[in-house]
Amino acid sequence: MNTGDIAFMLTASALVMFMTPGLALFYGGLVRSKNVLSTVMQSFICLGIVSIIWVAYGYSLAFGPDISGFIGNLHWAWLNGVGTRPGPYSDSIPSLLFCTFQLMFAVLTPALITGAFAERMKFSAFLIFTFLWSSLVYMPVCHWVWGGGWLEKMGALDFAGGTVIHINSGMAALAAALIIGKRRGWGHEIFHPNNLPATILGGGILWFGWFGFNAGSALAAGGSACLAFITTQVAAGAATLSWVFAEWILQGRPTTLGAASGALAGLVAITPAAGFVSPVSAIIIGLIAGVLCYMAVLAKSRLGYDDALDAVGVHGIGGIWGALATGLFASVTMNPHGANGLFFGNPHQFIVQAIGVGATMIYSFVVSFIILKAIDITLGLRVNIEEEVQGLDISQHSEVGYSI
Amino acid sequence: MKKIEAIIKPFKLDDVKDALNEIGIKGMTISEVKGYGRQKGHQEIYRGAEYVVDFIPKVKLEIIVDAGQAPQVVEKIRESAYTGKIGDGKIFVFPLEEVIRVRTGERGNEAI
């Protein structure tokens, strides 16, 4: 064991934990004031639900001994045998610390989906969805990529969760937006963001936490973490600029929401590539991510689904681009444990990445769709019209966000 | 007695207040209001979604003056609220029946 690595990973875990309340602010500022608390709550409560699931059986399903490359078995349920000694995933930190670090990812992922169904889902239905989705979608896909599953064996690269976290949550968000339907007033009413400064601050907290997310995914305080740190910074910076300039050109004004959204798009896109690509490649990945995600957000209104806070456009599209870009820009000169991508003479890696993208998209979309349909038929996903007009803060939680 | 109501651009409030102070107007009531006239609303863009906002912020002043002073007040407001661009606002003059000061019970011009 290495005390430097342990200290670093404890810190990284706390940084990733902080992303969930950061996301709560980011999303919370974007909705109408009558729904600010319900939106914040949907992120915050994931810290509760997923923490318990993770200890009970989640960690074991995701990282436990492999069953046919698809999922882990239950030998590590209730963290049986997961203790203060190093485990199979790292020689230098206790397996309990690896488990804690991964828990923070599992908390954040279902919270990302909430952007799609903000302002209209019943809180009870949301809790059941989060419980089922974490168990049936997150754990298997996490196992495929990181827990010794089939994608990992095939050689798919995902440094910090482009497929596991972002494509996964983005496709679930698409299924959710399609099933729950548009918000009342969509297309003719103004959905005024209630607090854009909160959104910008939330975006800043996400950016800050992302250093734990990406650099921490090196699992050691070494060169790989340093590479991931700088690629994270410059990709986010590049995407901030490219989103803002794209909207300035196309719609005539550079907006603060565009800057925060661009940063997020860049962070999403660099996630799978962070420890495998050079800082210059990271800038290119970021520049493209900003424009691509902005286009995806513009296309949404033409396609006619109401992904309220653009979880699909940012996390889905950004994640797909990032995973594919890893297959283009990865280089063994940057990380000998990685692979070369297409631009470094290895087209095979790009194909492997594309398979990972396709499999995750299909699995996540289909299973999420089934879960949501099942909840809709039995319990009902959506609040009634009166509750929706009144706002979810009052109708679901008996509170108001602002009393001024 | 007259009641003068003026709808003006918010950033002109200080100029109007100072101008009225100069001619001895001792009090006024203001409120932040929204509305539209010939000046149409403005556009807002959130993540690419463009909205036209019809109602734009204005400030409404209410001033009570002696009938003889009303033309001078109206002129002062016009001068100080003027930018020459569309949306400078409007001034309304109403006849006023009675004014009562709550503390003393004074009435009419005494109470202004």
Contacts between the chains, C-beta under 8 A, distances in Angstrom:
chain1	res1	chain2	res2	distance
A	190	B	44	7.4
A	190	B	51	4.5
A	190	B	53	6.9
A	191	B	46	7.6
A	191	B	49	7.9
A	192	B	44	7.9
A	192	B	46	8.0
A	193	B	46	6.0
A	247	B	45	7.5
A	247	B	48	6.8
A	251	B	45	5.6
A	251	B	48	6.7
A	251	B	50	7.0
A	253	B	45	5.9
A	255	B	45	6.0
A	255	B	46	7.5
A	255	B	47	8.0
A	257	B	46	5.9
A	257	B	47	5.8
A	258	B	47	7.1
A	261	B	47	6.2
A	294	B	48	7.0
A	297	B	47	5.2
A	297	B	48	5.3
A	298	B	48	4.5
A	301	B	48	7.5
A	301	B	49	6.4
A	310	B	47	6.1
